[in-house]
Amino acid sequence: MSNFKSPEVKVNLSAEMLYAKLSNLNNLKDILPPEISDFQSTQDSCSFKMGGMPKITLVIAEKTPFSKIVLQAENSQIPFSLECNISQNGEN
């Protein structure tokens, strides 16, 4: 399986506040790009469409308080996961 790494993103929130926001998938709608349509969510899962692609469904597969959230594609033609690592400013 391929591994893609995005650049580090700095936000003006504590690790605790960022974890609280991202670990509830109902909050994702506020940060998704406008190209996303048919967004539906619960606290632990979300689904949406993007462009001409089939619907994407993500579920929380793993949570480590204040440091890590892993989302995994469910029923996807291409299996993938997204890992969000959270650290305090200056930590890695």
Secondary structure as UniProt FT lines:
FT   HELIX           15..22
FT   HELIX           25..30
FT   TURN            34..35
FT   STRAND          36..41
FT   STRAND          45..50
FT   TURN            51..52
FT   STRAND          56..64
FT   TURN            65..67
FT   STRAND          68..73
FT   STRAND          81..85
FT   TURN            89..90
//
